[in-house]
Amino acid sequence: MTDEWTATKQKYPVGSSLKGTVTRVAPFGIFVSAEGTRPSGVVADLAGMHKDPADDSVVIRPEVGDPVTGVVVEHSEHNEQLKIHLT
């Protein structure tokens, strides 16, 4: 475990709010850049994304460059990433 990862977990404990900017969209979720995190250090999975009110099978994904806010739901130790659900 790196010192940077320890500091990130202290800054963003599970349950805390996080603001950032979408840096990449992938089939399984989106990568978010946030203050105090490394590149690719924050991932929002599809389960936590908003759905189209007219068809809840359609996930509304933010685009690269969009600002997002989420809640930290997990510290993924094996790859030193924060997992968030968008709010």
C-alpha positions in Angstrom: 0.0 0.0 0.0 1.4 3.4 -1.0 1.5 6.5 1.1 -0.6 8.2 -1.6 -3.3 5.5 -1.3 -3.3 5.9 2.5 -3.8 9.7 2.1 -6.6 9.2 -0.5 -8.5 6.8 1.8 -8.2 9.3 4.7 -9.4 12.2 2.5 -12.3 10.2 1.1 -13.6 7.7 3.7 -16.5 5.4 2.7 -19.7 7.4 2.8 -18.0 10.7 2.0 -18.9 12.9 -0.9 -16.6 13.4 -3.9 -16.6 15.9 -6.7 -14.7 15.4 -9.9 -14.6 15.5 -13.7 -15.1 12.5 -16.0 -11.9 11.6 -17.7 -12.8 8.4 -19.5 -15.9 6.3 -20.3 -15.6 2.5 -20.3 -18.1 -0.3 -20.8 -18.2 -1.1 -17.1 -18.2 2.5 -15.8 -16.5 5.9 -15.8 -13.2 7.2 -14.6 -13.3 10.4 -12.6 -10.5 12.8 -11.8 -10.8 14.3 -8.3 -8.5 16.4 -6.1 -6.1 14.2 -4.1 -6.5 11.1 -6.3 -4.2 9.6 -8.9 -5.2 9.2 -12.5 -7.7 6.4 -12.9 -8.1 6.4 -9.1 -11.8 6.9 -9.0 -14.4 4.7 -10.8 -18.2 5.0 -10.9 -19.8 1.7 -11.8 -22.9 1.3 -13.9 -25.0 0.3 -10.9 -24.6 3.7 -9.4 -25.6 5.7 -12.5 -28.8 7.4 -13.3 -31.4 5.7 -15.5 -33.7 7.2 -18.1 -37.1 7.9 -16.4 -38.9 6.6 -19.5 -36.9 3.4 -19.7 -35.0 2.2 -16.6 -33.0 -0.2 -18.7 -31.2 2.7 -20.3 -28.3 4.1 -18.2 -27.5 7.8 -18.6 -23.7 8.1 -18.7 -21.9 11.4 -18.2 -19.6 12.4 -21.0 -15.8 13.1 -20.8 -15.4 16.5 -19.3 -18.7 16.5 -17.4 -18.5 17.4 -13.7 -19.9 14.7 -11.4 -20.6 14.2 -7.7 -20.7 10.9 -6.0 -20.5 9.0 -2.7 -17.6 6.7 -1.9 -18.9 3.2 -1.5 -15.7 1.2 -1.5 -11.9 1.4 -1.2 -10.6 -1.2 -3.6 -7.3 -2.2 -2.1 -6.0 -4.4 -4.9 -5.9 -1.6 -7.5 -5.9 1.4 -5.1 -9.2 2.9 -6.5 -12.2 4.5 -4.9 -15.5 3.2 -6.1 -18.3 5.7 -6.1 -22.0 5.9 -6.9 -23.1 9.1 -8.7 -25.6 11.3 -6.9 
